[in-house]
Amino acid sequence: MLSLSTEGQTDGDNRFHPDWVDEFHSLLDEVERSEGPAALVTTAEGKFYSNGLDIDWVFANPAQLHGYLDRVHTMFTRLLTFPLPTVAAINGHAFGAGAMLATSHDFRVMRADRGFYCLPEVHLGMPFTVGMNALITERLGSQVAVKAMTTGYRYPAEEAIAARIVDTKAEADAVLSTAVEQAAALASNRKPNLPVIKRALHARALEGLATPTTPENLAFAAG
């Protein structure tokens, strides 16, 4: 199991500070070094699964925005192609890039009584990158993506299941155990062909995520 509440993350939002992204990859490296049947479950503690981009860091480092977004994309790419089955145990709110992180897993279990899946960029005046567009539209489907991206709708668990954004729900004290149980049932699928299948399955999303973020294509992604 990988907890999103990584070392040094103190605000409870599990935002993607560059150091947090580096530690996330380091933990995935550790999981990947394991041997035998296995699966990955990610979760967090508290109110948020993840609140996405570290906006305070972005405002303090505007010249590094495009490189930062490309680095965020690497987490989505890593999960889409991860050589183990992956399940997100969404313990609370999954907003913005945090929702995209959950979407990058193979499967998702969402808390039934509290928490939303939401892409609030339209309300924040923020564009989606080419990579984010590709990820969301390929994983959610066109019409669900239209609603999620252009309205910033907050999906509770029941509606997220109906929209096929998440796969199942569980009570607060059973989100993690439900995800672990689902992951355990998939652990034997850890075989050399699994990442090959995933790369082909997610080819369009991966192509978009590999597109470097520039002022020109970021504006295109917004339009």
MDAnalysis code that builds the backbone (N, CA, C; Angstrom):
import MDAnalysis as mda
import numpy as np

u = mda.Universe.empty(669, n_residues=223, atom_resindex=np.repeat(np.arange(223), 3), trajectory=True)
u.add_TopologyAttr("name", ["N", "CA", "C"] * 223)
u.add_TopologyAttr("resid", np.arange(1, 224))
u.add_TopologyAttr("resname", ["MET", "LEU", "SER", "LEU", "SER", "THR", "GLU", "GLY", "GLN", "THR", "ASP", "GLY", "ASP", "ASN", "ARG", "PHE", "HIS", "PRO", "ASP", "TRP", "VAL", "ASP", "GLU", "PHE", "HIS", "SER", "LEU", "LEU", "ASP", "GLU", "VAL", "GLU", "ARG", "SER", "GLU", "GLY", "PRO", "ALA", "ALA", "LEU", "VAL", "THR", "THR", "ALA", "GLU", "GLY", "LYS", "PHE", "TYR", "SER", "ASN", "GLY", "LEU", "ASP", "ILE", "ASP", "TRP", "VAL", "PHE", "ALA", "ASN", "PRO", "ALA", "GLN", "LEU", "HIS", "GLY", "TYR", "LEU", "ASP", "ARG", "VAL", "HIS", "THR", "MET", "PHE", "THR", "ARG", "LEU", "LEU", "THR", "PHE", "PRO", "LEU", "PRO", "THR", "VAL", "ALA", "ALA", "ILE", "ASN", "GLY", "HIS", "ALA", "PHE", "GLY", "ALA", "GLY", "ALA", "MET", "LEU", "ALA", "THR", "SER", "HIS", "ASP", "PHE", "ARG", "VAL", "MET", "ARG", "ALA", "ASP", "ARG", "GLY", "PHE", "TYR", "CYS", "LEU", "PRO", "GLU", "VAL", "HIS", "LEU", "GLY", "MET", "PRO", "PHE", "THR", "VAL", "GLY", "MET", "ASN", "ALA", "LEU", "ILE", "THR", "GLU", "ARG", "LEU", "GLY", "SER", "GLN", "VAL", "ALA", "VAL", "LYS", "ALA", "MET", "THR", "THR", "GLY", "TYR", "ARG", "TYR", "PRO", "ALA", "GLU", "GLU", "ALA", "ILE", "ALA", "ALA", "ARG", "ILE", "VAL", "ASP", "THR", "LYS", "ALA", "GLU", "ALA", "ASP", "ALA", "VAL", "LEU", "SER", "THR", "ALA", "VAL", "GLU", "GLN", "ALA", "ALA", "ALA", "LEU", "ALA", "SER", "ASN", "ARG", "LYS", "PRO", "ASN", "LEU", "PRO", "VAL", "ILE", "LYS", "ARG", "ALA", "LEU", "HIS", "ALA", "ARG", "ALA", "LEU", "GLU", "GLY", "LEU", "ALA", "THR", "PRO", "THR", "THR", "PRO", "GLU", "ASN", "LEU", "ALA", "PHE", "ALA", "ALA", "GLY"])
u.atoms.positions = np.array([
    [0.843, -1.196, 0.000],
    [0.000, 0.000, 0.000],
    [0.875, 1.241, 0.000],
    [0.471, 2.255, -0.748],
    [1.191, 3.519, -0.792],
    [0.261, 4.604, -0.275],
    [0.692, 5.305, 0.781],
    [-0.106, 6.402, 1.323],
    [0.308, 7.703, 0.673],
    [-0.677, 8.481, 0.194],
    [-0.376, 9.762, -0.436],
    [0.113, 10.796, 0.570],
    [-0.106, 10.533, 1.862],
    [0.365, 11.457, 2.886],
    [1.852, 11.228, 3.092],
    [2.645, 11.639, 2.099],
    [4.070, 11.360, 2.113],
    [4.800, 12.270, 3.091],
    [6.026, 11.913, 3.396],
    [6.817, 12.647, 4.368],
    [6.919, 14.112, 3.989],
    [6.694, 14.986, 4.975],
    [6.808, 16.414, 4.724],
    [5.515, 17.058, 4.252],
    [4.481, 16.251, 4.013],
    [3.202, 16.803, 3.573],
    [2.377, 17.123, 4.810],
    [2.260, 18.396, 5.143],
    [1.680, 18.773, 6.425],
    [0.355, 19.498, 6.296],
    [-0.057, 19.872, 5.093],
    [-1.259, 20.694, 4.965],
    [-2.531, 19.864, 4.889],
    [-2.413, 18.543, 4.801],
    [-3.591, 17.685, 4.764],
    [-4.250, 17.591, 3.414],
    [-3.798, 18.388, 2.432],
    [-4.402, 18.375, 1.101],
    [-3.703, 17.408, 0.149],
    [-2.518, 16.975, 0.520],
    [-1.709, 16.115, -0.354],
    [-1.541, 16.738, -1.741],
    [-1.158, 18.012, -1.745],
    [-0.921, 18.702, -3.012],
    [0.427, 18.299, -3.591],
    [0.572, 18.522, -4.880],
    [1.727, 18.029, -5.610],
    [2.900, 19.010, -5.585],
    [3.467, 19.233, -4.429],
    [4.721, 19.973, -4.354],
    [5.780, 19.166, -5.099],
    [6.753, 19.808, -5.756],
    [7.774, 19.041, -6.479],
    [8.455, 17.970, -5.634],
    [8.717, 18.266, -4.363],
    [9.329, 17.255, -3.494],
    [8.376, 16.081, -3.267],
    [7.088, 16.374, -3.187],
    [6.074, 15.340, -3.014],
    [6.043, 14.437, -4.236],
    [6.133, 15.032, -5.414],
    [6.144, 14.247, -6.658],
    [7.362, 13.327, -6.687],
    [8.514, 13.855, -6.289],
    [9.725, 13.037, -6.257],
    [9.565, 11.870, -5.287],
    [8.984, 12.135, -4.137],
    [8.816, 11.062, -3.155],
    [7.792, 10.033, -3.636],
    [6.775, 10.501, -4.324],
    [5.778, 9.586, -4.884],
    [6.461, 8.594, -5.837],
    [7.306, 9.111, -6.724],
    [8.020, 8.239, -7.648],
    [8.963, 7.294, -6.902],
    [9.594, 7.799, -5.854],
    [10.499, 6.959, -5.074],
    [9.750, 5.791, -4.431],
    [8.562, 6.058, -3.938],
    [7.760, 4.995, -3.332],
    [7.290, 3.995, -4.384],
    [6.947, 4.492, -5.570],
    [6.583, 3.572, -6.647],
    [7.780, 2.706, -7.045],
    [8.976, 3.283, -7.039],
    [10.177, 2.501, -7.314],
    [10.300, 1.358, -6.315],
    [10.046, 1.676, -5.054],
    [10.145, 0.663, -3.998],
    [9.136, -0.458, -4.227],
    [7.902, -0.090, -4.567],
    [6.880, -1.098, -4.838],
    [7.281, -1.950, -6.035],
    [7.805, -1.302, -7.060],
    [8.148, -2.002, -8.290],
    [9.291, -2.997, -8.085],
    [10.131, -2.748, -7.080],
    [11.251, -3.661, -6.809],
    [10.806, -4.945, -6.117],
    [9.562, -4.987, -5.665],
    [9.061, -6.200, -5.022],
    [8.999, -7.333, -6.043],
    [8.870, -8.549, -5.551],
    [8.820, -9.711, -6.421],
    [7.575, -10.537, -6.127],
    [7.130, -11.258, -7.133],
    [5.990, -12.142, -6.962],
    [4.658, -11.436, -7.143],
    [3.562, -12.169, -6.965],
    [2.232, -11.588, -7.127],
    [2.041, -10.388, -6.191],
    [1.555, -9.286, -6.732],
    [1.381, -8.073, -5.938],
    [0.504, -7.098, -6.695],
    [-0.055, -6.155, -5.965],
    [-0.845, -5.078, -6.550],
    [-0.608, -3.823, -5.726],
    [-0.898, -2.677, -6.306],
    [-0.680, -1.383, -5.648],
    [-2.009, -0.772, -5.239],
    [-2.091, -0.327, -3.987],
    [-3.229, 0.455, -3.504],
    [-2.687, 1.781, -3.002],
    [-3.279, 2.901, -3.446],
    [-2.923, 4.205, -2.901],
    [-4.097, 4.744, -2.102],
    [-3.792, 5.450, -1.031],
    [-4.823, 6.072, -0.213],
    [-4.202, 7.252, 0.516],
    [-4.968, 7.908, 1.342],
    [-4.470, 9.038, 2.127],
    [-5.205, 9.044, 3.462],
    [-4.977, 10.075, 4.227],
    [-5.650, 10.228, 5.512],
    [-6.346, 11.579, 5.559],
    [-7.425, 11.648, 6.301],
    [-8.092, 12.928, 6.497],
    [-9.132, 13.249, 5.442],
    [-9.323, 14.533, 5.211],
    [-10.417, 15.037, 4.377],
    [-10.176, 14.829, 2.888],
    [-8.908, 14.801, 2.468],
    [-8.582, 14.761, 1.043],
    [-7.837, 13.487, 0.665],
    [-8.209, 12.938, -0.488],
    [-7.328, 11.990, -1.166],
    [-6.181, 12.808, -1.761],
    [-6.515, 13.807, -2.553],
    [-5.527, 14.787, -3.010],
    [-6.249, 15.997, -3.579],
    [-5.705, 17.173, -3.303],
    [-6.242, 18.423, -3.827],
    [-5.438, 18.922, -5.022],
    [-4.551, 18.050, -5.547],
    [-3.921, 18.334, -6.830],
    [-2.727, 19.268, -6.789],
    [-2.662, 20.159, -7.767],
    [-1.500, 21.030, -7.955],
    [-1.234, 21.889, -6.723],
    [0.039, 22.113, -6.459],
    [0.446, 22.991, -5.362],
    [0.437, 24.426, -5.881],
    [-0.718, 25.062, -5.786],
    [-0.905, 26.385, -6.374],
    [0.004, 27.423, -5.717],
    [0.219, 27.317, -4.417],
    [1.115, 28.264, -3.743],
    [2.514, 28.187, -4.338],
    [2.992, 26.959, -4.596],
    [4.321, 26.797, -5.187],
    [4.338, 27.356, -6.607],
    [3.282, 27.112, -7.365],
    [3.201, 27.614, -8.744],
    [3.273, 29.137, -8.765],
    [2.508, 29.803, -7.905],
    [2.519, 31.262, -7.875],
    [3.880, 31.803, -7.446],
    [4.589, 31.043, -6.612],
    [5.909, 31.481, -6.156],
    [7.006, 31.183, -7.172],
    [6.701, 30.309, -8.146],
    [7.704, 29.898, -9.126],
    [7.109, 29.886, -10.539],
    [6.594, 31.019, -11.007],
    [5.885, 31.024, -12.294],
    [6.751, 30.614, -13.484],
    [8.034, 30.891, -13.427],
    [8.911, 30.544, -14.553],
    [9.075, 29.040, -14.712],
    [8.742, 28.288, -13.667],
    [8.909, 26.838, -13.698],
    [7.598, 26.097, -13.959],
    [6.540, 26.835, -14.295],
    [5.214, 26.229, -14.430],
    [5.192, 25.072, -15.414],
    [5.710, 25.287, -16.618],
    [5.556, 24.267, -17.653],
    [6.343, 22.999, -17.326],
    [7.539, 23.168, -16.799],
    [8.303, 22.005, -16.371],
    [7.636, 21.283, -15.213],
    [7.031, 22.052, -14.313],
    [6.303, 21.462, -13.178],
    [5.129, 20.619, -13.667],
    [4.358, 21.149, -14.608],
    [3.212, 20.403, -15.136],
    [3.671, 19.129, -15.842],
    [4.767, 19.206, -16.575],
    [5.303, 18.003, -17.221],
    [5.690, 16.967, -16.174],
    [6.236, 17.417, -15.067],
    [6.607, 16.491, -13.990],
    [5.356, 15.856, -13.369],
    [4.305, 16.623, -13.192],
    [3.040, 16.074, -12.697],
    [2.521, 15.004, -13.651],
    [2.633, 15.271, -14.946],
    [2.190, 14.289, -15.935],
    [2.880, 12.940, -15.750],
    [4.129, 12.961, -15.275],
    [4.862, 11.698, -15.137],
    [4.210, 10.773, -14.121],
    [3.522, 11.322, -13.128],
    [2.817, 10.468, -12.171],
    [1.653, 9.745, -12.851],
    [0.927, 10.468, -13.696],
    [-0.196, 9.853, -14.407],
    [0.309, 8.757, -15.351],
    [1.369, 9.075, -16.087],
    [1.954, 8.105, -17.010],
    [2.454, 6.874, -16.268],
    [3.097, 7.105, -15.149],
    [3.652, 5.984, -14.361],
    [2.546, 5.040, -13.923],
    [1.443, 5.588, -13.467],
    [0.340, 4.745, -13.004],
    [-0.372, 4.051, -14.158],
    [-0.566, 4.758, -15.254],
    [-1.234, 4.149, -16.406],
    [-0.480, 2.922, -16.909],
    [0.825, 2.924, -16.777],
    [1.656, 1.838, -17.308],
    [2.272, 0.982, -16.212],
    [1.825, 1.128, -14.993],
    [2.470, 0.452, -13.867],
    [2.383, -1.062, -14.027],
    [3.467, -1.790, -13.741],
    [3.495, -3.224, -14.005],
    [2.770, -4.078, -12.968],
    [2.028, -3.438, -12.105],
    [1.166, -4.127, -11.144],
    [-0.262, -3.618, -11.321],
    [-1.269, -4.406, -10.969],
    [-2.628, -3.853, -10.901],
    [-2.667, -2.724, -9.876],
    [-3.466, -1.691, -10.143],
    [-3.520, -0.528, -9.261],
    [-4.961, -0.200, -8.885],
    [-5.144, 0.154, -7.621],
    [-6.463, 0.521, -7.104],
    [-6.305, 1.766, -6.244],
    [-7.114, 2.784, -6.496],
    [-7.127, 3.986, -5.665],
    [-8.215, 3.855, -4.616],
    [-7.841, 3.984, -3.360],
    [-8.803, 4.006, -2.253],
    [-9.059, 5.472, -1.923],
    [-10.128, 6.023, -2.491],
    [-10.393, 7.466, -2.409],
    [-11.102, 7.747, -1.092],
    [-10.324, 8.149, -0.108],
    [-10.825, 8.325, 1.250],
    [-11.569, 9.635, 1.468],
    [-11.407, 10.590, 0.548],
    [-12.031, 11.901, 0.710],
    [-12.057, 12.620, -0.625],
    [-12.007, 13.951, -0.588],
    [-12.089, 14.720, -1.822],
    [-10.927, 14.397, -2.764],
    [-11.241, 14.249, -4.044],
    [-10.239, 14.134, -5.102],
    [-10.536, 15.259, -6.081],
    [-9.744, 16.326, -6.026],
    [-9.996, 17.532, -6.802],
    [-8.872, 17.763, -7.814],
    [-9.248, 18.288, -8.982],
    [-8.262, 18.708, -9.968],
    [-7.306, 17.592, -10.339],
    [-6.011, 17.897, -10.279],
    [-5.009, 16.891, -10.621],
    [-5.039, 15.716, -9.655],
    [-5.566, 15.920, -8.461],
    [-5.752, 14.799, -7.534],
    [-6.782, 13.815, -8.049],
    [-7.852, 14.339, -8.668],
    [-8.832, 13.469, -9.312],
    [-8.206, 12.748, -10.495],
    [-7.351, 13.458, -11.233],
    [-6.667, 12.834, -12.374],
    [-5.740, 11.715, -11.907],
    [-5.114, 11.889, -10.754],
    [-4.254, 10.844, -10.213],
    [-5.074, 9.586, -9.944],
    [-6.243, 9.758, -9.332],
    [-7.119, 8.609, -9.088],
    [-7.541, 7.963, -10.403],
    [-7.847, 8.784, -11.390],
    [-8.283, 8.298, -12.701],
    [-7.184, 7.513, -13.413],
    [-5.935, 7.760, -13.052],
    [-4.820, 7.070, -13.682],
    [-4.646, 5.638, -13.175],
    [-5.345, 5.271, -12.108],
    [-5.311, 3.901, -11.607],
    [-6.193, 2.996, -12.472],
    [-5.999, 1.704, -12.322],
    [-6.855, 0.744, -13.033],
    [-8.284, 0.790, -12.495],
    [-8.412, 0.876, -11.177],
    [-9.729, 0.833, -10.538],
    [-9.758, 1.814, -9.373],
    [-10.988, 2.184, -8.950],
    [-11.171, 3.157, -7.893],
    [-12.292, 2.733, -6.938],
    [-12.029, 2.866, -5.653],
    [-13.033, 2.668, -4.606],
    [-13.206, 4.011, -3.911],
    [-14.434, 4.505, -3.817],
    [-14.686, 5.847, -3.278],
    [-15.511, 5.776, -2.000],
    [-15.196, 6.642, -1.079],
    [-15.947, 6.722, 0.174],
    [-17.397, 7.084, -0.107],
    [-18.320, 6.356, 0.484],
    [-19.737, 6.484, 0.152],
    [-20.394, 7.718, 0.761],
    [-19.995, 8.105, 1.956],
    [-20.767, 9.099, 2.703],
    [-20.221, 10.509, 2.605],
    [-19.008, 10.651, 2.103],
    [-18.397, 11.977, 2.125],
    [-17.274, 12.043, 1.103],
    [-17.122, 13.227, 0.490],
    [-16.044, 13.422, -0.475],
    [-16.587, 13.518, -1.893],
    [-15.919, 14.317, -2.714],
    [-16.320, 14.523, -4.104],
    [-15.155, 14.264, -5.049],
    [-15.490, 13.811, -6.244],
    [-14.573, 13.790, -7.381],
    [-14.915, 15.025, -8.194],
    [-13.940, 15.884, -8.425],
    [-14.257, 17.166, -9.054],
    [-13.067, 17.698, -9.835],
    [-13.355, 18.251, -11.022],
    [-12.369, 18.980, -11.824],
    [-12.799, 20.449, -11.827],
    [-12.310, 21.257, -10.877],
    [-12.825, 22.612, -10.689],
    [-12.144, 23.684, -11.535],
    [-11.308, 23.272, -12.499],
    [-10.495, 24.246, -13.241],
    [-11.328, 25.344, -13.897],
    [-12.524, 25.016, -14.383],
    [-13.355, 26.020, -15.057],
    [-13.703, 27.162, -14.104],
    [-13.870, 26.869, -12.820],
    [-14.196, 27.900, -11.835],
    [-12.959, 28.671, -11.380],
    [-11.790, 28.064, -11.561],
    [-10.550, 28.679, -11.098],
    [-9.838, 29.462, -12.188],
    [-10.401, 29.456, -13.399],
    [-9.763, 30.146, -14.515],
    [-8.497, 29.469, -14.995],
    [-8.430, 28.156, -14.793],
    [-7.231, 27.405, -15.157],
    [-7.504, 26.526, -16.375],
    [-6.577, 26.465, -17.329],
    [-6.727, 25.568, -18.473],
    [-6.281, 24.156, -18.110],
    [-6.682, 23.216, -18.934],
    [-6.150, 21.857, -18.850],
    [-4.998, 21.745, -19.851],
    [-3.951, 21.039, -19.481],
    [-2.880, 20.792, -20.431],
    [-3.352, 19.795, -21.492],
    [-2.587, 19.689, -22.566],
    [-2.872, 18.681, -23.589],
    [-2.908, 17.291, -22.957],
    [-1.945, 17.018, -22.081],
    [-1.895, 15.718, -21.427],
    [-3.090, 15.463, -20.537],
    [-3.503, 16.459, -19.778],
    [-4.668, 16.299, -18.909],
    [-5.924, 16.058, -19.729],
    [-6.075, 16.825, -20.817],
    [-7.215, 16.601, -21.714],
    [-7.245, 15.166, -22.215],
    [-6.092, 14.684, -22.650],
    [-6.024, 13.328, -23.193],
    [-6.372, 12.295, -22.131],
    [-5.826, 12.464, -20.942],
    [-6.100, 11.525, -19.857],
    [-7.581, 11.477, -19.520],
    [-8.183, 12.646, -19.324],
    [-9.572, 12.705, -18.879],
    [-10.522, 12.180, -19.943],
    [-10.347, 12.624, -21.175],
    [-11.281, 12.202, -22.221],
    [-11.146, 10.719, -22.538],
    [-9.924, 10.195, -22.502],
    [-9.738, 8.772, -22.795],
    [-10.234, 7.887, -21.659],
    [-10.063, 8.327, -20.426],
    [-10.434, 7.484, -19.287],
    [-11.901, 7.645, -18.883],
    [-12.463, 8.840, -19.047],
    [-13.842, 9.061, -18.625],
    [-14.845, 8.933, -19.760],
    [-14.399, 9.108, -20.986],
    [-15.333, 9.141, -22.101],
    [-15.754, 10.567, -22.387],
    [-16.156, 10.824, -23.613],
    [-16.352, 12.188, -24.089],
    [-17.407, 12.962, -23.303],
    [-18.611, 12.435, -23.170],
    [-19.675, 13.228, -22.576],
    [-19.500, 13.425, -21.075],
    [-18.987, 12.407, -20.390],
    [-18.681, 12.573, -18.968],
    [-17.590, 13.624, -18.803],
    [-16.598, 13.597, -19.693],
    [-15.528, 14.589, -19.641],
    [-16.077, 15.997, -19.865],
    [-17.022, 16.144, -20.797],
    [-17.622, 17.461, -21.048],
    [-18.249, 18.006, -19.765],
    [-19.039, 17.185, -19.094],
    [-19.685, 17.654, -17.863],
    [-18.656, 17.944, -16.772],
    [-17.724, 17.023, -16.586],
    [-16.750, 17.188, -15.509],
    [-15.852, 18.393, -15.748],
    [-15.425, 18.600, -17.000],
    [-14.439, 19.641, -17.289],
    [-15.053, 21.022, -17.496],
    [-16.266, 21.097, -18.046],
    [-16.841, 22.411, -18.369],
    [-17.787, 22.939, -17.306],
    [-18.181, 22.095, -16.351],
    [-19.077, 22.562, -15.290],
    [-18.447, 22.500, -13.908],
    [-17.349, 21.743, -13.757],
    [-16.750, 21.596, -12.437],
    [-17.659, 20.866, -11.474],
    [-18.519, 20.000, -12.001],
    [-19.497, 19.308, -11.152],
    [-18.805, 18.460, -10.087],
    [-19.367, 18.482, -8.900],
    [-18.834, 17.687, -7.794],
    [-19.597, 16.363, -7.714],
    [-18.930, 15.294, -8.062],
    [-19.566, 13.976, -8.072],
    [-19.422, 13.288, -6.719],
    [-20.522, 13.032, -6.023],
    [-20.441, 12.137, -4.869],
    [-20.321, 10.703, -5.363],
    [-20.091, 9.782, -4.456],
    [-19.775, 8.405, -4.845],
    [-20.842, 7.778, -5.734],
    [-22.095, 7.918, -5.363],
    [-23.171, 7.254, -6.117],
    [-23.204, 7.753, -7.566],
    [-23.076, 9.053, -7.748],
    [-23.096, 9.612, -9.105],
    [-21.801, 9.306, -9.851],
    [-20.693, 9.229, -9.135],
    [-19.432, 8.869, -9.777],
    [-19.472, 7.436, -10.296],
    [-20.148, 6.554, -9.574],
    [-20.316, 5.174, -10.042],
    [-21.212, 5.153, -11.275],
    [-22.308, 5.897, -11.227],
    [-23.231, 5.934, -12.365],
    [-22.541, 6.455, -13.623],
    [-21.620, 7.406, -13.452],
    [-20.879, 7.977, -14.586],
    [-19.667, 7.127, -14.960],
    [-19.421, 6.072, -14.221],
    [-18.285, 5.167, -14.431],
    [-16.946, 5.865, -14.221],
    [-16.972, 6.866, -13.356],
    [-15.730, 7.521, -12.945],
    [-15.011, 6.661, -11.915],
    [-15.773, 6.074, -11.008],
    [-15.229, 5.119, -10.043],
    [-15.978, 3.801, -10.198],
    [-15.428, 2.767, -9.589],
    [-15.980, 1.426, -9.796],
    [-16.899, 0.964, -8.681],
    [-16.591, 1.371, -7.461],
    [-17.407, 0.933, -6.339],
    [-17.269, 1.931, -5.199],
    [-18.112, 1.785, -4.193],
    [-18.071, 2.655, -3.023],
    [-17.994, 1.787, -1.779],
    [-17.620, 2.424, -0.677],
    [-17.543, 1.720, 0.594],
    [-17.718, 2.727, 1.715],
    [-18.136, 2.246, 2.865],
    [-18.246, 3.127, 4.023],
    [-16.858, 3.591, 4.444],
    [-16.826, 4.667, 5.204],
    [-15.560, 5.321, 5.533],
    [-14.528, 4.353, 6.099],
    [-14.967, 3.466, 6.987],
    [-14.021, 2.567, 7.638],
    [-13.700, 1.333, 6.809],
    [-14.259, 1.262, 5.596],
    [-14.037, 0.084, 4.767],
    [-13.455, 0.423, 3.395],
    [-13.170, 1.723, 3.141],
    [-12.640, 2.101, 1.824],
    [-11.315, 1.390, 1.549],
    [-10.405, 1.475, 2.488],
    [-9.092, 0.884, 2.281],
    [-9.169, -0.640, 2.205],
    [-9.899, -1.254, 3.130],
    [-9.974, -2.719, 3.128],
    [-10.645, -3.239, 1.867],
    [-11.632, -2.504, 1.356],
    [-12.288, -2.904, 0.112],
    [-11.305, -2.832, -1.049],
    [-10.512, -1.745, -1.092],
    [-9.516, -1.594, -2.155],
    [-8.440, -2.672, -2.054],
    [-8.000, -2.969, -0.842],
    [-6.976, -3.993, -0.644],
    [-7.510, -5.361, -1.069],
    [-8.756, -5.652, -0.725],
    [-9.365, -6.923, -1.122],
    [-9.441, -7.037, -2.644],
    [-9.841, -5.946, -3.291],
    [-9.909, -5.952, -4.752],
    [-8.518, -6.124, -5.359],
    [-7.541, -5.420, -4.792],
    [-6.176, -5.523, -5.299],
    [-5.619, -6.934, -5.111],
    [-5.904, -7.537, -3.959],
    [-5.397, -8.881, -3.693],
    [-5.930, -9.890, -4.713],
    [-7.164, -9.695, -5.140],
    [-7.756, -10.597, -6.128],
    [-7.104, -10.447, -7.496],
    [-6.419, -9.325, -7.709],
    [-5.775, -9.054, -8.995],
    [-4.273, -9.306, -8.978],
    [-3.724, -9.586, -7.807],
    [-2.269, -9.644, -7.655],
    [-1.613, -10.656, -8.583],
    [-2.279, -11.754, -8.876],
    [-1.690, -12.780, -9.734],
    [-1.558, -12.322, -11.190],
    [-2.189, -11.193, -11.529],
    [-2.075, -10.656, -12.893],
    [-0.764, -9.906, -13.117],
    [0.067, -9.846, -12.104],
    [1.380, -9.213, -12.276],
    [2.262, -10.149, -13.107],
    [2.259, -9.900, -14.385],
    [3.033, -10.689, -15.333],
    [3.705, -9.729, -16.316],
    [4.736, -10.182, -17.025],
    [5.451, -9.277, -17.927],
    [4.575, -8.627, -18.997],
    [3.470, -9.280, -19.353],
    [2.629, -8.712, -20.414],
    [1.684, -7.624, -19.903],
    [1.552, -7.472, -18.588],
    [0.593, -6.489, -18.065],
    [0.935, -5.064, -18.491],
    [2.164, -4.578, -18.323],
    [2.457, -3.207, -18.784],
    [2.375, -3.058, -20.296],
    [2.623, -4.137, -21.038],
    [2.477, -4.092, -22.492],
    [1.017, -3.844, -22.855],
    [0.125, -4.564, -22.188],
    [-1.314, -4.383, -22.407],
    [-1.729, -2.957, -22.047],
    [-1.227, -2.473, -20.929],
    [-1.613, -1.132, -20.475],
    [-1.135, -0.046, -21.436],
    [0.086, -0.187, -21.927],
    [0.602, 0.833, -22.855],
    [-0.233, 0.898, -24.133],
    [-0.669, -0.254, -24.618],
    [-1.516, -0.263, -25.809],
    [-2.913, 0.273, -25.491],
    [-3.437, -0.121, -24.352],
    [-4.778, 0.297, -23.938],
    [-4.880, 1.808, -23.781],
    [-3.829, 2.415, -23.244],
    [-3.850, 3.849, -22.922],
    [-2.993, 4.665, -23.887],
    [-2.800, 4.166, -25.100],
    [-1.866, 4.790, -26.034],
    [-2.183, 6.264, -26.283],
    [-3.447, 6.600, -26.470],
    [-3.800, 7.993, -26.777],
    [-3.555, 8.903, -25.586],
    [-3.915, 8.449, -24.399],
    [-3.656, 9.251, -23.208],
    [-2.163, 9.434, -22.999],
    [-1.400, 8.372, -23.213],
    [0.045, 8.448, -23.032],
    [0.683, 9.395, -24.043],
    [0.188, 9.388, -25.264],
    [0.701, 10.312, -26.273],
    [0.476, 11.760, -25.842],
    [-0.717, 12.047, -25.341],
    [-0.994, 13.402, -24.867],
    [-0.133, 13.788, -23.687],
    [0.050, 12.859, -22.755],
    [0.847, 13.146, -21.563],
    [2.317, 13.341, -21.893],
    [2.756, 12.791, -23.008],
    [4.153, 12.944, -23.430],
    [4.403, 14.267, -24.147],
    [3.344, 15.015, -24.457],
    [3.484, 16.299, -25.148],
    [4.012, 17.352, -24.171],
    [5.172, 17.941, -24.428],
    [5.700, 18.962, -23.516],
    [4.726, 20.136, -23.393],
    [4.589, 20.635, -22.198],
    [3.696, 21.770, -21.962],
    [4.417, 23.065, -22.332],
    [3.804, 23.845, -23.204],
    [4.339, 25.139, -23.620],
    [3.227, 26.173, -23.516],
    [3.550, 27.464, -23.535],
    [2.492, 28.480, -23.526],
    [1.509, 28.299, -24.680],
    [1.995, 27.849, -25.837],
    [1.141, 27.719, -27.007],
    [0.156, 26.566, -26.855],
    [0.649, 25.389, -26.464],
    [-0.289, 24.276, -26.393],
    [-1.110, 24.287, -25.108],
    [-0.654, 25.027, -24.102],
    [-1.482, 25.191, -22.922],
    [-2.684, 26.065, -23.256],
    [-2.469, 27.106, -24.053],
    [-3.573, 27.945, -24.496],
    [-4.502, 27.138, -25.401],
    [-3.928, 26.284, -26.268],
    [-4.747, 25.440, -27.127],
    [-5.608, 24.511, -26.291],
    [-5.001, 23.924, -25.222],
    [-5.751, 23.013, -24.371],
    [-6.926, 23.732, -23.699],
    [-6.768, 25.024, -23.451],
    [-7.836, 25.775, -22.805],
    [-8.947, 26.116, -23.772],
    [-8.676, 26.125, -25.061],
    [-9.627, 26.618, -26.022],
    [-10.409, 25.593, -26.726],
])
